[in-house]
Amino acid sequence: MDFKAVDYRTVPAEEVTEAGAVGAKVRWLITKRDGVTEFAMRYFEVTVGGSSPLHNHPYEHEVFILKGKCGITCDGRTEVVGTGGVILVPPDSVHQFKNLGNESLEFLCMIPYTD
């Protein structure tokens, strides 16, 4: 694996295409293509009124809110987390991130590799 240091804005933003996603983009900042084997780091941008899909999977998420107001629903419970907030989504939890503010919601999300 090689050292990597880049401006996140140079990483292409991809539309989140899963059913139920609205106005969400992801930048895959650190992935297997960089030689890492343990986790991926992603940068999400969600437009005002947008959201990720309501979904679940067998691995955890660690999330840090960089900007905005996030409504996080996890297994039917909803919390509102603002800039500087930290979220842990347990494995297999049904969850969704919504932009509840009047500016872009931006957050880092780390996930483990499961294969």
C-alpha positions in Angstrom: 0.0 0.0 0.0 1.2 3.5 -0.9 1.0 6.7 1.1 -2.0 8.8 0.0 -2.7 12.5 0.5 -5.3 14.2 -1.7 -7.9 16.9 -1.6 -11.3 15.2 -1.2 -12.7 17.4 -3.9 -10.5 15.7 -6.5 -12.3 12.4 -5.8 -15.4 12.1 -8.1 -18.8 12.5 -6.5 -21.1 9.6 -7.5 -24.9 9.7 -7.3 -26.2 7.3 -4.7 -28.4 5.1 -6.9 -30.0 2.7 -4.4 -33.9 2.8 -4.4 -35.1 5.4 -2.0 -32.0 7.7 -2.1 -32.8 11.3 -2.8 -30.2 14.0 -3.6 -27.3 12.0 -2.1 -23.8 11.7 -3.5 -20.8 9.8 -2.3 -17.0 10.2 -2.7 -15.1 6.9 -2.1 -12.0 8.5 -0.4 -10.1 5.5 0.7 -10.9 2.0 -0.7 -9.3 -1.3 -1.7 -7.9 0.4 -4.8 -5.6 2.2 -2.4 -4.4 -1.1 -0.9 -6.3 -0.9 2.4 -7.8 -4.2 3.7 -9.8 -3.2 6.8 -12.2 -0.4 6.0 -13.4 2.2 3.5 -13.7 6.0 4.1 -16.6 7.7 2.3 -17.7 11.4 2.1 -21.4 11.9 1.6 -23.2 15.1 0.5 -27.0 15.2 0.8 -29.0 18.1 -0.6 -31.6 20.0 1.4 -34.6 17.6 1.9 -32.5 14.7 0.6 -31.8 11.3 2.2 -30.0 8.0 1.9 -32.3 5.0 1.3 -33.8 3.2 4.3 -31.7 0.1 4.4 -29.6 -2.4 6.5 -26.5 -4.6 6.1 -24.4 -6.9 8.2 -21.8 -4.4 9.2 -21.5 -1.2 11.3 -21.0 2.4 10.3 -19.0 5.1 12.1 -20.2 8.5 11.0 -18.9 12.1 11.7 -21.1 15.0 10.7 -18.9 17.7 9.1 -21.7 20.2 8.2 -25.5 20.4 8.5 -28.3 18.9 10.4 -28.8 15.1 10.1 -31.9 13.2 11.1 -30.6 9.6 11.7 -33.3 6.9 12.0 -32.0 3.6 13.3 -34.4 0.7 14.0 -37.3 3.1 14.3 -35.6 5.6 16.7 -34.8 9.0 15.3 -32.2 11.4 16.6 -31.1 14.8 15.2 -27.3 15.3 15.1 -25.6 18.5 13.9 -22.1 19.6 12.9 -19.5 17.8 15.0 -21.9 15.0 15.9 -20.8 11.3 15.9 -23.1 8.4 15.0 -22.6 4.6 15.4 -25.0 2.4 13.4 -24.8 -1.2 14.6 -24.8 -4.1 12.2 -28.1 -5.2 10.7 -29.9 -2.0 11.9 -32.5 -0.5 9.5 -31.2 3.0 9.1 -31.5 6.2 7.1 -29.7 9.6 7.0 -31.9 12.7 6.2 -30.9 16.3 5.7 -33.1 18.3 8.0 -31.3 21.6 7.6 -31.3 24.4 5.1 -27.8 23.7 3.8 -25.9 20.7 2.4 -25.5 17.8 4.9 -21.9 16.5 4.7 -20.5 13.6 6.6 -17.7 11.1 6.7 -18.8 7.4 6.9 -16.4 4.5 7.6 -17.4 0.9 7.0 -15.4 -2.3 7.4 -14.7 -4.6 4.5 -16.7 -7.8 4.9 -15.3 -10.0 2.2 
